């Protein structure tokens, strides 16, 4: 695996590199935003994951995340945010980041987040042209192997890995209500210690994309959580 880490603190990069080497992961480091984005743009297929600080010289992490998402909706992105900076975390998720780690952080925490995210986004490419959808509801079809989503007979191909996993989890149990805590455990694969903003930010972005295909299929159950329901008829 090859990771691109865009972080202006060289001491942090040197420390993290040792942990990458222990996992036998290759890494490329950039210490300012402009350099990091150029590295990604020139070697997009080379990088399996991007670790991205928000506060960077020359170009901030939010801008970089937006630019990466213009080129790829599937490259996993973990953002590094300032301590207690709720706005940075929410904005980062809304522009397409899959996860975030709050500074200061333990290298072991970052490694755990990377492994968790990679488990979620890893998929085996299917050679067969015939797709057997794992989920087929009234208006939705999903295949986890090819990451294909068909909603209201139209392809939906701009979902980030976490948005896909969130929709898959909800749609796999239609009309079942999931609490935010349950979604954190099922989709993010580890405890978020009650940080429900992560779920809400992803739901908001996911709904915006789903609505482009037709009537909304993710419903809010006030005081409880969210559910998938596409049983309503459409004109």
N, C-alpha and C positions, 0 to 999 in steps of 0.2 A: 504494500500500500504506500502511496505517496501523498503526503500532506503539505499543503501550502499554509504557512502561518504568517500572518501580517500583523506584526507587533513591534512597536518602536522601542521597547525596553530590551536591549540586547542581552542583559543579564538574565531576564526571564526566558528569552529564547534559548540561551545556552543551557539553562537548567532543564527546560522542557525537552530539548534535543536529547539529553541523556536518557530520559524516560522513553522517547521514541525509539532510540537505539536498542533499548532493552526489549522492546516489542518487535524489533527488526523492521521498523517502519522507516521509510525514507522520508526526508523532510526538506523543503525549501523555505527559507526565511526571507522576509522583506521587512524593512524597518521604516518605511513610509508608505502612505496610501497609494500614491501614484505609481510607485515602483511595483507594489503588490498587484495592483490591477493589471498593469502591463504584463507582468509575469503570467498571470492567469490567462489573459487574452491570447498570449503567444503560445501557451502550452495547455490549453483547456482540457484536452483529452488525457493529459499526463496526471492531473490531480484527482484523487479520489475523495478528498475532503478539504475544506477551507476553515481554518481557525482565524477569526477576524476581530481585531480590537476596534472599538468604536472611535476612541480618541486617537487620531493619527495625524502626523504632519502631512501637509500638501493635499491630502484628500481624506475625508472622514469615512468611517466604516459603513455608515448608513448609505452613502453614495456608492461605495464599492459594492455593497450587497445588492443594490438596485441594478447596477451594471452587470453583475454576474447573473442575476435572474433574467435579464434581457437575453442572455446567451444560453442559459441552461436553467431549467426548472427542477432538475434532479440532483445537481451537485450539492452534497450535504454541507451546510454552513453552521458553524458554532460561533456565536459572537461573545466577546469579552466586554462586559459592561462595568461601569463604576459602581461601587458599593451603594446600595439603597437608591439607585437611580431608576425608579420605576418607569419613567418616560422613555429612557433609552431601551429598556428591555421590551416594552410593548411596541415601540416603533420598530425595533429590530425584527421582532416576530412578524409585524404587519408587512414589512417590505420583503419578507421571504426567508429570514433565518429559520433554521429548524430547531435551534436550541440556544441557550445562553449560559454563560458561567460568570458569576459575579466576582470582581476583584475586591480584595486579594483572595486568591484561591490556592488550594493545595494541588500540586501536580497530579496526585492520585485522583482527585476529583475530576480534573480535566480528562484524564485517561479513561475514567469510568464513563464519562459522558460521551466520549468519542466511540468507545466500544458499543455502548448502548445504541447510539445513533446508527452506527454501521450495521448492527444486527437488524435494524428496522429497514434500512434502505437497500440492503443486499438483495439482489434478485438474479435469477438465472435466466439468461436469454433463451427464448423458445425458438427453435428452428421451424416448428410446424406452423403453417399458415392458418390452420383451423384452430380457433380459440375456443376452449371450453371455459365458460365464465364460472367462477366460483360463487359469485353472487348474482342472482337474477331476481329482481323484484318487479313491480308493475312498470316502472319507468327507468330503472337503473340496472346496468350490467357492469361488473367489475372483475378483473382478473389480476391477481396479485403477482403472477409470474411476469407478465408483460407490462404490468402497471397501466393497463388500458381501462378507461372509464367511458361508458356510454350512458348519457342521461338525456331522456326525452328524444331518443334516436339521433342524438348529436354527440360527437366525440368531445371529451373534455380532457385536453392534454396539457394544461398549464398548471397542474397541481404540484406543489412542492412535496417531497417525500412524507413530511409529517401531515400535511393536509390529506394526502392519499390515505395514510394509515388511520387518521381520525375518521374519515368518511367510511372506510372499510369496517372499522370497529362498530360504528353506529349502524351501518346498513346490514351488517352480518346478523344483527338481532333487531329486525324492524319493530318499531313501536315500543321497544323496551327503553325505559328511561335510565340513563346513566348519570350518576352524580359526577361532579368535576373531579373529585378524588379518585373515582373509579377510572375515569378517562386518563388521568395522569399516570396511574399504574399500568393500564393496559396499552396505552399508546406510547408513552415515554419510557416505559420499562424500568422505572425506578421511582423512588419516593421524591416528591417535590416539596415535601414538608409544608403542605397546605398552600402553595403558591398558585391559586386558582386563576390568576391573571393570564397564565400561559394558555390554559384551555380557552378562555374567553377571547383572547387575541386571535388564536387560530380559528375558532368558530366564526368570528366576524369576517376574517379574510376568506375563509372557505365559502361562507354564504354568498359573499359578493361574486365569487367565481361561479357557483352553482346557479345563481339567479340569471346569469347570462344565457343559460340553456332553457330556462322555464321556471314555473312556480317553485317556490322554496320547499325543500324536502327536509330540512333540519329545523325542528321545532323546539322552542324553549318551554320547559315545564317549570313554571315559576316556583322558586323555593326548593327545587330538587336538582334539575340539571337539564340535559338535552336528550332528544330522541330523533330517530330517522323515521319518517312516515311519508310515503309517496302514493298512498292509496286514494288520494283525492283525484277527481277527474280533471282533465284540462280541455280547454276549448280547441 
